[in-house]
Structures are given as C-alpha cells and as structure tokens.
C-alpha cells in the first residue's frame, strides 16, 4: 500500500483534495491531505517556506508513514521537493502536479521575472499575504462555474514569506524518483528548470489535457495517474 501525502498550492488547504482522496483509498492506498501553516483552518499560524517544509516532514513522521509518495501542486512543489529529500528511506516517489520545483538558494518569486514585482507588491499591500485569485482568473482552465466557485470560496490569503524565502536543497533534485504532471491548458511545456530535471533517468513526464487545478477539473484521472506513479516506484 502506498501512502500519499497531498499538498495543494497557494491559497488552498487539504479540502482541495476532497474528490481525489476517495479514489486513492478505493484503490487500497493511504491518502493524507495536508493543510500548510497559514492557510485554511491554519490561517492564524505564522509561516515561512521552511515552516511548510517542516509541516510536510512532520506529518510523515507523526503518522509514521512508509512507502510515501509526496504530491505537491503548484507552489507546494517547492516545499514538497525539499521535504522529499528530508524523509530519507520513507520516500517512494515525489509527484509534482503542474508545480514549481525548488532550486537551491532561489525562492518561488525568483522564477517570475515579469510577475515578481506584482506578487511582491500584492504581499506588501495585503499585510504580508498574497491575495487569492478571482473567479475570472480561473477561466480557460477546464473548470466549471461550480468548480471555480468552490475554489474561490475556499481560498485564503497565502503567507507571503513562503514565497520569498529561498529553498534549501542538500543534494540535486534530479536524484530523487519523481513524476512531473504537466497540465496542458496551463501551457504546453514545463518551465526550464523542470525540462532540465526531466533529463534525469529518475524523472518521468505525464501530460493531462486539463488546466492548472486538476484535483477539481479531473480528480479521477489525476488519482489514476497518482496510483500508477506509486506503482512505478
């Protein structure tokens, strides 16, 4: 049995996986959706990026999980990638869902040469938080109006320090067994960092014909990919 630890991206909590978790459990796996500090029901908890890394490592250790597949969506690929290196032989595989990946010494906004100023301005003007997207921002991503409504209603401001603190990687990310899921409606190609990592013999690419939030738009298909990725390990 594979134990999946599921971490959604910016503004979202464990609730984002509500339609994926039953699929994984029905297939005989453990599924552990995690809310990171500063978000959703933990929104009062101060958080930086390393707080989020420790949230993930701590959950694996608290539950004493083995044969772990860490799943990071969007922003959360950055703390998940760091946590994957820190849980040692508990790790079976890491899955990046249309996500950013950590680069040693670089932050989430480091890779945003055009949008960095806008993100940092949003954080500065919102008391240290990144303001959630509006419904209009989710158009063209394969989501129904009902799905968009759920995302917008459940989103909470994202702690800004998690976006500006640098990642810390003790060894190359390409050495980890990994699957990268590219959601094609969000762009046909992964970013340059991911393209380079996919040259590793330990990494594989899977494409989904949907948008950036497949846990809402294609939960059953996503769960199937996750199950297969666990079997690949």
ChimeraX attribute file (.defattr): number of C-alpha atoms within 10 A of each C-alpha:
attribute: neighborCount
match mode: 1-to-1
recipient: residues
	/A:1	13
	/A:2	24
	/A:3	23
	/A:4	29
	/A:5	21
	/A:6	25
	/A:7	30
	/A:8	26
	/A:9	23
	/A:10	23
	/A:11	24
	/A:12	23
	/A:13	25
	/A:14	18
	/A:15	16
	/A:16	23
	/A:17	22
	/A:18	13
	/A:19	17
	/A:20	23
	/A:21	22
	/A:22	17
	/A:23	19
	/A:24	22
	/A:25	17
	/A:26	9
	/A:27	13
	/A:28	13
	/A:29	17
	/A:30	18
	/A:31	20
	/A:32	20
	/A:33	20
	/A:34	19
	/A:35	23
	/A:36	30
	/A:37	24
	/A:38	24
	/A:39	22
	/A:40	19
	/A:41	14
	/A:42	13
	/A:43	18
	/A:44	10
	/A:45	12
	/A:46	12
	/A:47	20
	/A:48	17
	/A:49	25
	/A:50	18
	/A:51	18
	/A:52	23
	/A:53	24
	/A:54	18
	/A:55	19
	/A:56	26
	/A:57	20
	/A:58	14
	/A:59	15
	/A:60	22
	/A:61	12
	/A:62	9
	/A:63	9
	/A:64	9
	/A:65	18
	/A:66	17
	/A:67	16
	/A:68	24
	/A:69	28
	/A:70	27
	/A:71	26
	/A:72	26
	/A:73	25
	/A:74	18
	/A:75	24
	/A:76	27
	/A:77	26
	/A:78	29
	/A:79	28
	/A:80	30
	/A:81	27
	/A:82	26
	/A:83	25
	/A:84	27
	/A:85	20
	/A:86	17
	/A:87	17
	/A:88	9
	/A:89	11
	/A:90	18
	/A:91	22
	/A:92	23
	/A:93	24
	/A:94	29
	/A:95	29
	/A:96	26
	/A:97	30
	/A:98	27
	/A:99	25
	/A:100	24
	/A:101	27
	/A:102	24
	/A:103	20
	/A:104	15
	/A:105	11
	/A:106	16
	/A:107	21
	/A:108	24
	/A:109	20
	/A:110	15
	/A:111	15
	/A:112	12
	/A:113	8
	/A:114	9
	/A:115	12
	/A:116	15
	/A:117	12
	/A:118	12
	/A:119	19
	/A:120	18
	/A:121	13
	/A:122	17
	/A:123	21
	/A:124	13
	/A:125	12
	/A:126	14
	/A:127	12
	/A:128	16
	/A:129	22
	/A:130	24
	/A:131	20
	/A:132	18
	/A:133	15
	/A:134	14
	/A:135	15
	/A:136	8
	/A:137	11
	/A:138	20
	/A:139	13
	/A:140	13
	/A:141	19
	/A:142	20
	/A:143	19
	/A:144	14
	/A:145	12
	/A:146	8
	/A:147	16
	/A:148	22
	/A:149	14
	/A:150	14
	/A:151	22
	/A:152	17
	/A:153	11
	/A:154	15
	/A:155	19
	/A:156	22
	/A:157	21
	/A:158	25
	/A:159	26
	/A:160	23
	/A:161	20
	/A:162	28
	/A:163	24
	/A:164	19
	/A:165	17
	/A:166	21
	/A:167	23
	/A:168	20
	/A:169	16
	/A:170	10
	/A:171	11
	/A:172	11
	/A:173	21
	/A:174	16
	/A:175	13
	/A:176	20
	/A:177	21
	/A:178	29
	/A:179	23
	/A:180	25
	/A:181	22
	/A:182	24
	/A:183	23
	/A:184	17
	/A:185	14
	/A:186	17
	/A:187	12
	/A:188	11
	/A:189	12
	/A:190	20
	/A:191	15
	/A:192	10
	/A:193	13
	/A:194	19
	/A:195	13
	/A:196	11
	/A:197	20
	/A:198	18
	/A:199	11
	/A:200	15
	/A:201	12
	/A:202	16
	/A:203	20
	/A:204	16
	/A:205	15
	/A:206	12
	/A:207	15
	/A:208	18
	/A:209	15
	/A:210	18
	/A:211	23
	/A:212	25
	/A:213	25
	/A:214	25
	/A:215	21
	/A:216	22
	/A:217	19
	/A:218	18
	/A:219	19
	/A:220	18
	/A:221	15
	/A:222	21
	/A:223	22
	/A:224	15
	/A:225	18
	/A:226	23
	/A:227	19
	/A:228	11
	/A:229	22
	/A:230	23
	/A:231	12
	/A:232	12
	/A:233	16
